[in-house]
């Protein structure tokens, strides 16, 4: 098994790191550190989800029939 990262893997890693550097604002970072569970408050969660959506990194909800399979 070859566990070495491909050029595409490294490019995606760099893309994600650049996205986080740009879009994960100090306010969002602070709110993330202050979380006491896996869920952010609705306003913070929506702000982050909008950034992910704008980048195309959001998955639609899964239909129950598929999720139950």
Backbone as JSON, one array per atom type, in Angstrom:
{
  "sequence": "XXXXXXXXXXXXXXXXXXXXXXXXXXXXXXXXXXXXXXXXXXXXXXXXXXXXXXXXXXXXXXXXXXXXX",
  "N": [[0.85, -1.18, 0.0], [0.6, 2.14, -0.9], [1.21, 4.93, 0.87], [1.93, 7.47, 0.4], [1.42, 10.93, -0.23], [-0.24, 12.14, -3.06], [0.36, 14.43, -5.8], [-2.06, 15.71, -6.27], [-3.31, 15.32, -3.8], [-1.69, 16.86, -2.11], [-2.11, 19.36, -3.26], [-4.84, 19.75, -2.74], [-4.76, 19.76, 0.07], [-3.29, 22.13, 0.45], [-5.09, 23.93, -0.64], [-7.24, 23.71, 1.17], [-5.99, 24.6, 3.54], [-5.38, 27.26, 2.81], [-7.98, 28.22, 2.45], [-8.96, 28.0, 5.1], [-7.22, 29.79, 6.4], [-8.08, 32.17, 5.27], [-10.94, 32.27, 5.55], [-11.68, 31.36, 8.1], [-12.27, 33.27, 10.44], [-10.93, 35.4, 13.1], [-13.03, 35.78, 14.95], [-14.76, 33.58, 14.41], [-12.98, 31.52, 15.04], [-12.59, 31.98, 17.79], [-15.19, 31.57, 18.74], [-15.47, 28.9, 18.09], [-13.55, 27.72, 19.77], [-14.75, 28.21, 22.18], [-16.89, 26.54, 22.27], [-18.95, 24.07, 23.81], [-19.88, 21.68, 23.01], [-20.42, 19.6, 20.12], [-21.87, 21.18, 18.46], [-22.26, 24.4, 17.16], [-23.51, 27.66, 18.15], [-26.59, 28.69, 16.57], [-26.31, 31.03, 14.84], [-23.52, 31.26, 14.46], [-22.95, 28.74, 13.4], [-24.42, 28.87, 10.99], [-23.09, 30.98, 9.72], [-20.58, 29.82, 9.23], [-21.34, 27.61, 7.68], [-22.32, 28.95, 5.43], [-19.99, 29.96, 4.36], [-18.66, 27.59, 3.69], [-20.49, 26.6, 1.84], [-20.38, 28.56, -0.17], [-17.91, 27.96, -1.17], [-18.37, 25.54, -2.25], [-18.25, 23.29, -0.73], [-20.23, 21.76, 0.61], [-22.44, 19.28, 1.6], [-25.56, 17.98, 0.5], [-28.47, 17.23, 2.52], [-29.03, 13.85, 3.46], [-31.36, 11.6, 2.08], [-33.86, 9.88, 3.96], [-34.41, 7.21, 3.23], [-32.07, 6.42, 1.96], [-30.18, 6.87, 3.96], [-30.96, 5.0, 5.85], [-30.25, 2.64, 4.72]],
  "CA": [[0.0, 0.0, 0.0], [1.37, 3.4, -1.01], [0.57, 5.95, 1.7], [2.47, 8.78, 0.05], [0.44, 11.86, -0.78], [-0.06, 12.48, -4.47], [0.37, 15.87, -6.08], [-3.45, 16.18, -6.08], [-3.55, 15.37, -2.35], [-0.99, 18.04, -1.57], [-2.79, 20.57, -3.77], [-6.07, 19.9, -1.97], [-4.36, 20.19, 1.41], [-2.92, 23.55, 0.38], [-6.34, 24.66, -0.88], [-7.98, 23.75, 2.43], [-5.27, 25.48, 4.47], [-5.58, 28.65, 2.36], [-9.38, 28.54, 2.76], [-9.07, 28.21, 6.55], [-6.51, 31.03, 6.73], [-8.88, 33.29, 4.8], [-12.35, 32.27, 5.95], [-11.88, 31.09, 9.52], [-11.93, 34.56, 11.03], [-10.65, 35.33, 14.54], [-14.29, 35.63, 15.66], [-15.2, 32.19, 14.29], [-12.04, 30.69, 15.81], [-12.89, 32.16, 19.22], [-16.46, 30.9, 19.03], [-15.2, 27.47, 18.03], [-12.84, 27.33, 21.0], [-15.65, 28.36, 23.34], [-17.98, 25.56, 22.19], [-18.92, 23.01, 24.83], [-20.35, 20.46, 22.37], [-20.05, 19.58, 18.71], [-22.72, 22.11, 17.73], [-22.11, 25.83, 17.44], [-24.79, 28.36, 18.21], [-27.13, 28.75, 15.2], [-25.75, 32.11, 14.01], [-22.15, 30.91, 14.12], [-23.02, 27.6, 12.5], [-24.88, 29.33, 9.68], [-22.02, 31.78, 9.11], [-19.57, 28.9, 8.74], [-21.94, 26.84, 6.6], [-22.4, 29.81, 4.25], [-18.63, 30.02, 3.78], [-18.43, 26.29, 3.05], [-21.38, 26.52, 0.67], [-19.84, 29.44, -1.2], [-16.74, 27.27, -1.73], [-18.82, 24.29, -2.86], [-17.89, 22.2, 0.18], [-21.38, 21.41, 1.43], [-23.19, 18.12, 1.1], [-26.99, 18.08, 0.8], [-28.9, 16.22, 3.48], [-29.27, 12.52, 2.91], [-32.74, 11.13, 2.23], [-34.0, 8.84, 4.99], [-34.33, 5.88, 2.62], [-30.67, 6.12, 1.71], [-29.49, 6.85, 5.25], [-31.32, 3.79, 6.58], [-29.73, 1.47, 4.0]],
  "C": [[0.89, 1.24, 0.0], [0.62, 4.48, -0.24], [1.1, 7.36, 1.41], [1.37, 9.65, -0.55], [0.78, 12.14, -2.24], [0.02, 14.0, -4.62], [-1.02, 16.46, -5.86], [-3.79, 16.27, -4.6], [-2.92, 16.61, -1.74], [-1.64, 19.34, -2.03], [-4.09, 20.81, -3.01], [-5.78, 20.34, -0.54], [-4.04, 21.68, 1.43], [-4.16, 24.43, 0.16], [-7.14, 24.8, 0.41], [-7.3, 24.68, 3.43], [-5.44, 26.95, 4.09], [-7.01, 29.1, 2.67], [-9.53, 28.84, 4.25], [-8.38, 29.51, 6.97], [-7.35, 32.25, 6.37], [-10.24, 33.38, 5.48], [-12.61, 32.0, 7.43], [-11.37, 32.31, 10.29], [-11.59, 34.4, 12.52], [-11.93, 35.15, 15.36], [-14.79, 34.19, 15.6], [-14.27, 31.25, 15.06], [-12.34, 30.77, 17.3], [-14.18, 31.45, 19.6], [-16.3, 29.38, 18.98], [-14.51, 26.96, 19.28], [-13.75, 27.36, 22.22], [-16.78, 27.32, 23.34], [-17.82, 24.49, 23.27], [-19.48, 21.7, 24.29], [-19.92, 20.51, 20.91], [-20.84, 20.57, 17.88], [-22.48, 23.54, 18.16], [-23.5, 26.44, 17.6], [-25.28, 28.58, 16.77], [-26.51, 29.84, 14.31], [-24.33, 31.78, 13.56], [-22.12, 29.75, 13.14], [-23.43, 28.0, 11.1], [-23.79, 30.15, 8.97], [-20.95, 30.87, 8.51], [-20.11, 28.08, 7.56], [-22.04, 27.66, 5.31], [-21.04, 29.91, 3.56], [-18.3, 28.71, 3.07], [-19.25, 26.16, 1.77], [-20.83, 27.36, -0.47], [-18.64, 28.79, -1.9], [-17.13, 25.98, -2.45], [-18.53, 23.08, -2.0], [-19.03, 21.87, 1.13], [-22.07, 20.22, 0.78], [-24.66, 18.3, 1.43], [-27.38, 17.02, 1.82], [-29.24, 14.92, 2.76], [-30.74, 12.13, 3.12], [-32.78, 9.98, 3.22], [-33.85, 7.44, 4.41], [-32.89, 5.47, 2.37], [-29.91, 5.97, 3.02], [-29.76, 5.56, 6.01], [-30.73, 2.54, 5.94], [-28.43, 0.99, 4.58]]
}
